[in-house]
Amino acid sequence: MRCPWCGNDPLYVEYHDNEWGIPEKNETALFERIVLEGMQAGLSWITVLRKREHMRACFFGFDPVRLAADGPGCLPLWLEDSGLIRHRGKLEAMVSNAGIFLEFDNFASYLWSFVDGAPKQNRWGSLSAIPAQTEESVAMAKGLKKRGFRFVGPTTCYAFMQSAGLVNDHLMHCPSYAPCRKLGVDWIV
């Protein structure tokens, strides 16, 4: 009954049941999610999930301060590490985006402003009804790009919004729909 996109892979099921769609306001967690969604471009999400723990270890727990300071020197090592997504543009974007992240007064509030500070509760009955991008994700992508972020197109931003719970895109029959909806009640960032 859960959303069919996660199939039966235990890693996918764990991610679906315990992370995807749950509203998040921790800034480092939000930065990690947006980096991971950028890393996913052109790849399957399961590839990203399988490499995630190694990425966390190599990328200083996705700490933007460390990535901005130490990332440029690590780039040659990362490009040789088969446990990572070795795409120079994505790695350089992560480091650059980390530096831009540090310019925000409140990164979480900025991201959540695209949904007026509270999770948008969608009511989808099938996967085919879920859009690849929305007006909000187009605006988020435009805003982030204006500040200098890279690998943050409208589709990537919508996938991020789904992952971080800015939108509840669990199908209505999914057991995770109601708990995510309940978490969205009285949610303000």
N, C-alpha and C positions, 0 to 999 in steps of 0.2 A: 504493500500500500504506500510505501514511501515514494518520493519523487523518483521516477524511473531512470533518470540520468546517472544515478550513482551505481546502478546495477548491484552486483553481489560482492564486488571486491571489498575486503574488510577495511582497507585504507579509505576508500571512497565512502563506505557506509559510516565509518567513524567521523569523517569530515562532515558529511551530510547531517548526521544526527547531533553532533556536538559542537559545530562551529558555523556552518553555512546558514546565513539568515539570522543568526543571533546578533542583536544590536551590540556594537562595539564602540567604545569611546576612548579607549587607551590609545594614545598617540603613536607609540611605537608599534603596537599591533596593527593600527590602521596603515602606518607606513609599510610594514611588512606585507600586508594584503595588497596594497597598490603596487608594490614591487613585484610580488608574485604574479599578479594579473598581467603586468607588463612582460614578465618572463614567459608567460604562457602563450603570447602572441605567436601563432603559427604552429603551436604544439598542442598535444592533448593535455588536459588538466591532470590526468593521472601521472603523466611524466613529471609535472611540477610537484605533485604531492610526494612522489617517490624520492625526489631530490631535496625536499623541503628541510629535513633535519640536517642534512649535510650543508645546505645553504645557510641555515641558522648558525651552525658552528663556524663556517668560514666567513660569514658576513657579520660577525660580532653581534649575533642575536638581532640583526637588522637595526642596530642602534645607529640612528642618523648621525650622531656626533662622531662616533668612531668611523663610520663609513666615509663621512666627508673628510676626516683627518687622515685616515690610514688607507682608505680605498685605492687612491691612485698608485701607491706603492705596491699594493697587492695584486693589481690587475694582471701582470705577467704570470703570476702563480695561478690565479683563477682561470686564466685561459688554458692552462695545462691540466687542470683538475677535471677528470672525467665524471666526477660526482656532481659537478655543477652544470648549469646551462651555459655553455661556453660561447656565447654570442657577444662579441666585443661591444656592439652598439647597446645591447641591453645592460651589460655590466657598467659601461661608461655612463649610461643614463641613470642607473641606480646610484652611483656615486654623486653625479651632478644633482640628481633629485634630492639626495640627502642634504647637500649644501643648501638647496632652496628651501627644504623643509625647515631648516634652522632659522630662516627669515620670518616664519610665521609666528604671530603672537600665540595663536591657538589653532593648530592644524585640525583638530577634531571639530571644533566649532565651524571652521571654514567648510570642511567637507559636509557636515550635517546641515549647513545652511541651504544646500541644494534641495533638501527635502523639508525645509522649514523646521529643522531641529528635531523631528520625530520620524520614526519609521513609517514609510508609506505602506499601507496594508492592501496588497493586491488580492484578487479573488480569481485565480486561474483554475480552470478545470482540466486543462491539458497543456503539455509542453509546447504544442504548436501555437498556443495563444500568447506565449511569453515573448515580448519583443527582444531584439538584440541590442537596441538602444532606445532611449527615450529623450524627451525634451530636457529632462533634468541631467541625464548623462552627457548630452551634447553641451549643455551649459557648463557642467563640471569640467569636461575635457577642454573646452575653450578657456575657462578660467585658469586651470592648471598650466596649460600651454602658454598663456599670456605671462605667467610668472616664470616660465622657463622649463617646466617639467617636460620630460620626453617619455614616449611609450605610454601615453595616456589618451588614446582616442576614445570616441564615444562608446564603442562596444566594450573596450577594456574598462572604461569607467562604469558602465552598467554592470559588468561582471563583478567589479569591485563593490558596487552598491548592493548587489545581491549577497555577496560573500559576507560583507561587514554589517548586514542587517539594516542598511538604510532603506531597503525595500524588502518586504516579505514576499518572496516569489516561490515559496513552497506551494505545491498544488493544494487545493482546499481539502482533498481527501488524505493528504500526507499526515502522519502522526506528529510531525514537527510544525505543522501550520499553526495550530491553536497555541502551543507554548510560545512560539515566536510572536504571535499576535498579542498574547497576554503581556509579554515583555515590552511590547510597544506602547501599552497603555501607560499614560503619565510619563512617557519618556521625553525628556528634554535635555539637550546638550548645551 
